[in-house]
């Protein structure tokens, strides 16, 4: 089997104008970036506003393991199956990958095997520069914030007024806005800034600097969440203005509008809000847009991409980051609240070997040979892990949406193991469970899944949110923890208690909750596999993304800046003598 990169580079890729014309986009609605990718202008929504929406499918998964479940590969394979095998007019909508994971251990996010988005190198490296725009805009805010505090500490009110500046009197201890960079770098999680500004002009200590802060990965930026949740350029500008970076010394929120930087941020993002058009290996169109992490942010691609796609085609396949307890729950409770769009079907991806790990299988070390527990039939181990699949099926059905399970198969899976997964999934309320071979066979390997999804999309649904927004912040946190994760309770550190009180006092208590927790377990502890019970969920800190429109608690040791592995992927990436990318998975 060829590498993913070799398969992608050997593919017959169509000019992006041909892809655009196949779904009814006009030349004046496109901004081409070379021959094989383009941005799509949001004005297309006005032209298509009276056209009915297509069917809306969300792909999610069981709790991830180091073995990989193939959620993006399934998203692309299902899109290809709907298009190639069933002849449907279909489009995929997925996130742009961060270069943090691309150069680390996870790798890219274009799919895999014969179910990929192409051009694969462009997809995983820069694309059209949206993430760079987020980085610059975010760090401009950080500079504006520190600059404002610097000058206010050194000038009188009258001197500031002569320059058209009103004193904000920001409390440095309340600032939640770190700087960002789109690589994994654990050494930047905590930094000290302003060392050269530690004294005022008269020699007295500065009340502002030095200041302890940190650096997050770019995709954890609130601006990335805003890019994904904004419904128009006007909405993006309004959300940017509402972003809160901290409190003043009177306890009132300080926004980007207050800092005077909101307009400049919106200018930097005016092109980034347009979704990027690419294609699958089999020629189906795909929007690749926005990239918020699901274990930190809300983990879904952009609303504007979904809105446009639903007007252009009959079936739209999108995906939510990580497991259904994280990305799917946030898809429903955050993204769907904003967009007003309700999916017709949830596709839940599982693998036999991942379920074996949840059943207590041996630890998996990247680069080391797999234990025979994962490569040979082991029905007791598989049966012990099926509970994780059951929790996710029940959580999806809790929202009132039909669920179809996609069993992403490997050559080591046996018929008895695959039958056990299918029988269990159906017993837990799934509409069906299908064995898929799209990694090796492309769209035809997911034809049965596509047929089941089409049938599920025609079934009635009874969609409902998990909680009302009117509940207090703590009640919403605890409801998610107990209902979706199975926690026995929740504890709050003193800082979190204080932050919750401040946010509710400021009027932010009616925002939805975006839990920032490990993706490797239903609990807060990544070592607890399967279906852990009796655990207490610890809330370390709570931040408010007021512009994006959610409150996000940091659970346990959750970090907003990942670290690099012992042997990161960048060690294999290079250019050959002809300037072609090599080693990219």
Secondary structure, DSSP 8 states (H G I E B T S, - for coil): ---HHHHHHHS----HHHHHHHTT--GGGEEE-SSS-EEE-TTHHHHTTTS---EEEEEEESS--TT---HHHHHHHHHHIIIIIT---EEEEE----HHHHTSSS---SEETTEEEESHHHHHTTTTSHHHHHHHHHHHHHHHHHHHHHHHHHS-HHHHHHTT-----B-GGG----EEESS--GGGSSEEE-GGGSB-TTS-B-SS-SEEE-EEEGGGSHHHHHHHH-SSHHHHHHHHHH-EEEEBTTS-EEEHHHHT-HHHHHHHHTTTTS-EEEEETTS-EEEE-----TTTS--B--HHHHHHHHHH-SEEEEEBSSSIIIIIHHIIIIIHHHH----SEEEEEE-HHHHHHHTT-----TTS---HHHHS--HHHHHHHHHHHHHHHHHHHHTT--EEEEEE--TT--HHHHHHHHHHHHHTT-SEEEEE-HHHHGGGGGHHHHHHHHHHHTS------SS-TTS-HHHHHHHHIIIII--SEEEE-HHHHHHHHHHHHTT-TTSEE--B--SSSSSS-TT--SS--S-EEEEEEEEEETTTTEEEEEETT--SS----TT-GGGG-EE-TTS-EE---
